[in-house]
Amino acid sequence: MRGQFSRARRAAVVIVTAALALAGCASVVDGTPEQNKVPNANLKVYGDAHSAFDTSAKNALSDVMAFWKANYPKVSGGAALPPLKGGLYSVDGGEVLRTKTVAGEAGKEACIQHSPSFIIDNAAFCLLDDSIVWDRDPNHLVGALVKRYGDLLMALVFAHEFGHAIQYRLKVDANNDLPTIKTESQADCAAGAFIASAFKGNAPHFRSTPAQLDEALNGFLQIRDSTPESPDDISHGNGFDRVSAIEDGIQRGVTYCYDPSYFNRTFTERPFVTDTDYASGGNETLAQVLNPNDPTKDSNAGGLQPDLNRFWKAAAGTINKDWKDVKIAQADHPKCGADADSEFGYCPDDNTVYYSSAFAKKAYYSLTDLKIDRTNGNVTLVDNQPADFALGTLFAIGWGMAVRHQLFNRSTDDASALGAAICYSGAYAKDINVADPNKGFTLSPPDMDEATSAMLNLVGLDQSYGARGTTGLQRVQSFVKGYGGGLSVC
């Protein structure tokens, strides 16, 4: 977040894989599915190590290919799915780093021949020979994420890559003139359509519960783009762009993903616009987020709470209603309107959002990032990174509860209240997600990822608003709904 008087803030480290321009890229998701007792897939893989990793990759590809065999006619005018001409390739990325070459049959893959190192910490569809290739090193990107999040990750990696194969067959970008983020987003949408099918039990080697699907969305957050230096550096999208594309695939299916109108969508990824915001990593300090004062009068204030009241006073005026400014206060538990375990919530009796210092700190330091050691390609997941708008989003939801109470005299303690309040927070995020440094209080480029993480990991906790029967995906959907449709849809 960026206020009028922002100070130096700690930057979070965000590192993401990059694929060779000739190839696709690794779209990775986390999850921990329960593998069925079905025979392992028998697919031909050049360079197959017959390891647990390659076995899981073949199972994933088998399920994804079966999905597309059934669904390709829906997007191709009835034509059957053509098989991959170039085949499947497994490569030891660690060995590539050590030798700078790929030995054996896998070395014949066209993108590998062009540049062996592109596959390190990657999985890709190769346009040069219509193949799919991956790095099987267990300490590299896909392997590290599988260890953290489970085998459903593997299925979604290849669902994304096969989404690129579908583009190739449909000649989606035959002139190679579409921005990369559009084709990557379409492949994310395809991955969402596949995971919806898996969720219904149609992926023989993988099963997904709602909780595991939420973990899968967390996995996509881990491979978000780092904040680009310029618009030309935008490639896959930030976490919000990627997860919202997956959500579209889950909800709308392959015909939506591969309709030409898909590319009319807009994206939120953008560069920093000020050196100060760049140096801070886009984060106010925890103290600034919790300071309720007007930053024009108190240079130690971040400006979130006054801006929330500014937004809602204006919104209330459009329906000829008065707005009473919401306050915040520190307390172990909200004074009313929340479960006994809650440490964060809105109390309608005194129009106050309460927070405990411990939970506010937990929410602020709640982001997970990736680090890649470029000397050996090994990936480490770094937890507890600063995320000011993860905490800020919790406050925005509290103001949404106040909207329910003040303007419409509706409940604040059930699932419908949570969904509406999240939707309102999405509409508020859209209002302040602008790149104008003169606007006053605005979001910084990483903040949409932080809001998405909050929906998946913070909002549903008993210490927070509680799940109230919702899943992380449903909370993301409510946020996306408000962000895309505005207050009238909430």
N, C-alpha and C positions, 0 to 999 in steps of 0.2 A: 504494500500500500504506500501511497505517496501523498503526504499532506503538504500544506503550504510552507511549513517550517520543519521539513524532515531533516533529521540528523544522520550521521554515519551509522550504518547498521551492519550486522554481520551477514556475509554472503553465504548462501548454501551452495554446495558443490553439486552440479547436475551434469552427468556425463552420459551420453547416449551413443549407440553404435551408428556408423555410417556405412552405407553399401556403395559399391562401385556404381557409377552412373549408368553403366550398361545393364546392371542387374536390378533386382528388387531389393528388399531389405527385410531384416528380421523384425517381425511384429510379434512381441512376446507377451504372453499372458500368464498369470499365475492361477493356480487352482490345485485342489487335491482330490481328483476324482477317484471313485472306486472302480478298479479295473475288473471287468467281468471275466468269468471263467470260459473264455472262448479261445480258440487257437490263435497263436501269433500270426500276423500277416506274412504271407510269402511273396514279398516283392523283390525284384532284382535291384540291388544297389551296388554300384561300382565303388570299390573301396570299403565295402561293408566290413566292420570290425566284429560283427556278431556280438557286440556288447549290449548291456542293458539299455544304453542310450540309443543305439541304432535300432534295437528291437522296438523300443517305444516310438521312435521316429517312423518306422515302417507301419506300426499299428495306427499311428495318427494319420499318415498319408492314405492308408487303406480306407479309413473311415471318411476322410475328406473327399477322396476320389469317388466313393460310393454316394456320398451326398450330392456331388456334382453330376454324377451319371444320371441321378434322378431329377435334378433341378436345372441342368443346362438347357434342356429344350424350352424351359420357360423364358429364357433370355435370348435364345438363338433362333427364334421362329420355328421351333420344332426340330432343329438339327440335333443329332446325337453328339455326345462329347468326344472330340478327337483325343487320343492318348498323347502323352508327352513324347515328343520325337527324340529329345535328347536324353531322357532317362533321369535317374536319381543318383546322387553322388554324396558320399560321406568322406570328410577330410579331417585329419587331426590338425587343428589349428596351431597347437603347440609345436608340432613337428615343422609346420610351415615357418613359424617364427625362427626356429633353430636352423633350418636348412635353406630357407627361401625358395623351396620347390615343393611340388606335390608328386610323389612317386606313384608308380603303378597306374591302374586303369583310371583312377580319379583325376589324374593329371591330364587326361584327354578332354575333360569338360571345357567348353569354349571360354567361359569367363575366367576359369582357373588359368587357362593358357594365356589369356590376355594379361592377367595380374594375379598371381597366386595369393598375394597377401590380402586381397579384398575379402576373403572368406573368414579371416580371423575375427572371432567374436561376432559371427554373423550367420544368417541363413538367407538364401536368396533364390528368386526365380531369375534365370538367365535368358534374356531375349535372344542372345546370339545363337543358341541351339535348342531353345525350348526345353530347358532342364531345370531341376531343382537341386541345390547343393547346400550342404550345411557343415558347420564346424562342430565336431562331436567331442572336443576336449571337455571333460567334466568340470573343469575349473573356469571355463570361458562362459560367455554370456548365457547361452541357452542352458548349459549344464548347471551353472550357478543358480539360475532362477528356478530350474526344476527342483534342485535340492531344497530351495527355500519354499516354493509354492506348490510343488506336486506335478504330476504327469499331465494334468489338463493343460498346463502351459504348452506342452509339446504339441497337442492337438491344435491349439490356437495359433501357434507359430506357423504351422503348415497350412492352416485354413487361410491365413493372411497371404502366404506365398502362393497358394493355389489361386487365390483371388487375382493375383497378377497374371497367372497362366490363363485365367478366363478372359482378362482384358486382352491378352495377346490373341486369343482365338476370336474374339469379337472385333478385333482391330479398333479398340477403344481409342488408342493414342497412336494411330498409324503414322501420323506426321510428326510425332514426337514434339508437339507444341503445347501440351498441357503442363501447367505447373506441377512439380513433383508432389506437392501436398494433396492435390486433387486425386491423383492416381493412388497414392498411399492411403488416403481416406477411403476411397472406394474399396480397397483391399481390406481395410479395417471393417467396413460395413459387411463385406462378404464373410469375414471371420465371425461377426455377430450373428449373421444368418445361420452359419454352421453351428454355433454354440447353442442357438435356440433349438435346433434339431436334436443336438446331443442332450439337451435338457429334457426333451420329450422322450428320450430313450432310443433314439435312432442312430446312435454311434456305438456299434457293438463293443469296441474296446475301451470305451470311456463312458462314465456316467457323471452327472453334475447335479448336486443339490443347490438350493438357493445360496447357502453360505459359501459353497465352493465357487459358484459363479461370481459372488462378490469378490472373492480372492482373485479370480481371473481378471476382474477389472482393475484390481490393485496392481496386477502384473503389467497391464498396459501402461499404468502410470509410471512404472519403473523404466520404460523405454521411451518416455516422452523426449522431444527435442530439448536440448538446452536452449536458453534464450538466444535467438539469432543476433548477430551483430548488425545485419541489414536485412531488408525484405528478401534479397536474393539468396540468403542462407536458409530460408524456411524450407523444410523438407517433409517431415512426417506429420508435424503438428504437435502442439503441446498436449499435455495429458487430457485436458478438457476436450480438445478437438478430437482426440483419438477415442476417448471413452464415449463421447456423444455419437460418433460414427458407429461404434459397435452397438450402442443402444438402438440406433436406427435400424441396423441389420437385424437385431433381435426382434424388434417390434414390427418391422415392415417386410423383411425377407428379401430374397435375391432380385425380384423384379424391381423393387425400389432401388436397390444398390446399383443395378446396371441400366437403369433408365437414364437417357441423356440428361434429364433434368437434375440428376444427382449433383452435377457439377455447378449448379446454381447456388449451392450452399456457401455460406461465409465461414471464415475461420477467425479465431481469436488470437492466434500466435502472432507476436510482433516484437520488434526490438525495444530496448530501453530508449527513452527519449532524452534523458538527462544523465550527465556524468555522476551526479550524486546518487541517483537511483541505481545506476549500474554498480557503483562502488559498494552500495549497501546490499546488493543482491535482491533489492526490492522489498526488504524487510524493515519495518519499524521495530523498535525495541519492544519488549514485553511491557515495560513501563509506559511507553507511549500508547500502546493499544488500550491499556487499562485506564489511562488518564481521560476523564470525561470532559475536560475543559475545552473551550474554544481555542484552537491553536493561534488565532490572531491576537489573543490576550495572554496566552500561556505557551511559550515556545517549547515547553516540555511535553505538550499534548500532541497526540497523533492526529486527532480530528475525526475519528470514526463515529463516535456517539453523536456529536453535533450534526454531522452530515446525515446520519440516519434520521434524525428529527427533522432536518431540512427537507429530505426527500419525502417523508411521510406527511409533513405539514402541507406540502404542495399537492401531494396526491389526494389528501383528504379534502382540500379545497375544490378539487375538480368534481367532487360529488356533494359539494355544499355541506361538508361536515367539518367540525373543529377537531384539531389534534392537540392532545395534551402530551407534552414532551415526556418521553420515557427516561428514567434514570437508571443508573447502575449502582450496585453496592456490593462490597465484599462481605461474605458470610459463609459459614460452613455448609449451609443448606438454604435453598430458597425459603422465604417466610410462608409461602403458600403455593398452591398450584403445581406441586411436583411430588414425586414419590420420595420416600424417606431416604433412599440412597443417593438422590440427586444432589449434585454439587454445582449445577448450572441450570437456571430456568427463569421463567417469567412469572411474577406474582401479580395477578390482576387486581388484588386488593389495594396495593399501593403503587401500581404501575411501574414496577421496578424489575430489572433483570439482575438476578443475584449470581455471583460466582465465588467459588472458593479459590484461594490463591494457588493451592496445589493443583487443582484441575485446570485452571487457566494456564499455568506453566506447562502442564502436560499437553494441552491442546496447542500451545505455541510451538513447543518442540516435538512435533508429531510427524514430520515428513521423513520419508525414506528416499535416499538417493543412491545412485550407482557410482562406484569408482572402478576404473579399469587401469591396471598396471600395464603400461605400454611396453615394458621390457619382456613380460611373459604372457600378456593377454588375460591374466587372471582377474576375475570380477569379485568385488566385495560390495555388499549392501551395507550402507551406512544409515543407521536409524537416528531418530531424535534430532533431526535437523530443524532449524527455525522455519516457521511458516506462519507469518503474522495474520494472513487472511484465513487460515484454518480457524484460528481463534475468532477472528473478525466475523466469519460466517456464522459461528454460534451466536454472537451478539445479533447479527442481522436476522436470524431465525427468531430470537427473542422479541425483536421489534415486530416481526410478522405475527407472533402471538398477540402482541398488543393491538395490532390492526384488527384481528379477529374480535378481541374484546371491546376495544373502544369504538370502532366504526360499525361493527355488525352485530355486536352482542352475541357472539357465537362461542362455542366451547374452545378451551385451550388445552384440554387434557386427554384427547383421544387421537386416533390415527388420522382422521380427517383434518384435525387442527394441525398436526405435524406436517402433513402433505401440503396444506395451504400455506403454512408459514415458510416452508422450504421454497415453495413456488414464489412467494413474495421476495424471499432473499435472492432468488435468481433474477427477478425483475430489477431489484436494486443493484445487483452486480452489473447488469447490462448498462444501467444509467451511469455508473462510475468507471466502466471499463473503456476508457478513452485515452488516447495518446496526447492529449493537450496539457502541457505542463502549466498552463495558465488557468485551468479550470478550478484549481483548489484541490480538494480531496479526490483522488482517483486511484484506480488499481494499478499496480505494477505488473509487468508481463508475467511473472511466475504465479500471480495470485489466483488465476482460474484453476491451475493445478491444485493449489492449496485448498480451494473451495471443494473441488471434486474429492480430494482425499478426506476432507472433513465429512462429506456425505457418506463415504464408505466406512470410515474408521472411528469417527467421533460422535456424530449425532445420535446414533443408536445405542450408545453405551448407557448403562444404568446411571452412571455418574452425570450423564448429560440429559438429553430429552427423553431417552429411552426409545427402543425400536418401535414400540406400539404396534407390533405385528407387521412392520414394514421390513423389506430387505434393503441392502445398500443400493442395489440396482433401482429399486422403486424410488429411493430418495434422490438418486442421480436423475431419474426421469422427471421428478417434480422440479428439481432445480433447472434442468434443461428446458422444461416447459415454460417456466417463468422467464428464463433468460431469452428464449426465442419468441414468446408470445406476449409478454408484458403482463401488467396487472389484471387486465380483463379476463385472462384465461385461468386465473387462480381462484 
